[in-house]
């Protein structure tokens, strides 16, 4: 009976330990970022690494893998470039481009 009590106690401790490691932790996506905030950071980094886009006031937000770009750019081509750069980030499901082209 003593062995059975020890086995039961060990099972309870192990179950509680595994339950504490369960939900509540961020889930890592394929790209290595945790959730939408990580994806936003990766898209911002990609945009700031592009010489044409880094000087533009582009804001990035993400909800459930959908990236929204807002702000302004100087030429219509830059608007398309920003979309392509954002799509190039692993984990981006789609891009909503709300960038406005400045009028000269």
C-alpha positions as CSV (number, residue, x, y, z in Angstrom):
1,X,0.0,0.0,0.0
2,X,2.9,2.4,0.7
3,X,4.1,2.0,-2.9
4,X,0.7,2.8,-4.2
5,X,0.4,5.9,-2.1
6,X,3.8,7.1,-3.4
7,X,2.9,6.4,-7.0
8,X,-0.4,8.3,-6.5
9,X,1.4,11.3,-4.9
10,X,4.0,11.4,-7.8
11,X,1.2,11.3,-10.3
12,X,-0.6,14.2,-8.6
13,X,2.6,16.3,-8.5
14,X,3.4,15.6,-12.1
15,X,-0.2,16.4,-13.2
16,X,-0.1,19.7,-11.4
17,X,3.3,20.6,-12.8
18,X,2.2,19.9,-16.3
19,X,-1.0,21.9,-15.9
20,X,1.0,24.9,-14.7
21,X,3.0,24.8,-17.9
22,X,-0.2,24.8,-20.1
23,X,-2.3,27.6,-21.4
24,X,-1.3,31.2,-20.7
25,X,2.0,31.1,-22.4
26,X,2.4,32.8,-25.8
27,X,2.3,30.4,-28.7
28,X,5.3,30.6,-31.0
29,X,4.5,30.9,-34.7
30,X,6.5,29.4,-37.5
31,X,8.5,32.6,-37.9
32,X,9.7,32.5,-34.3
33,X,7.8,35.4,-33.0
34,X,5.1,35.3,-30.3
35,X,1.8,36.5,-31.5
36,X,0.7,39.7,-33.2
37,X,3.1,42.0,-31.4
38,X,6.1,39.9,-32.5
39,X,4.8,39.9,-36.1
40,X,4.3,43.7,-35.9
41,X,7.9,44.1,-34.8
42,X,9.2,41.9,-37.6
43,X,7.3,43.9,-40.3
44,X,8.5,47.2,-38.8
45,X,12.1,45.9,-39.0
46,X,11.6,44.8,-42.6
47,X,10.2,48.2,-43.6
48,X,13.0,50.1,-41.8
49,X,15.6,48.0,-43.6
50,X,14.3,49.1,-47.0
51,X,16.2,52.3,-48.0
52,X,13.1,53.9,-49.8
53,X,10.7,53.1,-46.9
54,X,12.7,53.8,-43.8
55,X,12.3,57.5,-44.0
56,X,8.5,57.3,-44.5
57,X,6.1,57.7,-41.5
58,X,4.6,54.2,-41.8
59,X,2.8,52.6,-38.8
60,X,2.2,48.9,-38.5
61,X,-0.4,47.1,-36.5
62,X,-1.4,43.4,-36.6
63,X,-4.5,41.5,-35.6
64,X,-4.6,37.7,-36.0
65,X,-1.8,37.7,-38.6
66,X,-3.4,40.5,-40.7
67,X,-1.0,43.4,-41.0
68,X,-2.3,46.9,-41.4
69,X,-0.1,49.6,-42.8
70,X,-1.0,53.3,-42.2
71,X,0.7,56.6,-42.7
72,X,1.9,58.2,-45.9
73,X,4.4,57.7,-48.7
74,X,5.7,60.0,-51.5
75,X,4.9,57.9,-54.5
76,X,2.4,55.2,-55.5
77,X,5.3,52.8,-56.1
78,X,6.3,53.1,-52.4
79,X,2.8,52.0,-51.4
80,X,3.1,48.8,-53.4
81,X,6.7,48.3,-52.1
82,X,5.5,48.5,-48.5
83,X,2.8,45.8,-49.2
84,X,5.4,43.5,-50.8
85,X,7.9,44.0,-47.9
86,X,5.2,43.2,-45.3
87,X,4.0,40.1,-47.3
88,X,7.6,38.9,-47.3
89,X,7.6,38.5,-43.5
90,X,7.0,34.9,-42.4
91,X,3.6,34.6,-40.6
92,X,1.8,37.4,-42.3
93,X,-1.6,36.1,-43.4
94,X,-2.5,39.3,-45.4
95,X,-1.8,43.0,-45.6
96,X,-4.3,45.8,-45.5
97,X,-2.6,48.8,-47.0
98,X,-4.1,52.1,-45.9
99,X,-1.1,54.2,-46.8
100,X,-1.9,57.6,-48.4
101,X,0.2,58.9,-51.3
102,X,1.3,62.5,-50.6
103,X,0.3,65.0,-53.3
104,X,3.1,67.2,-54.6
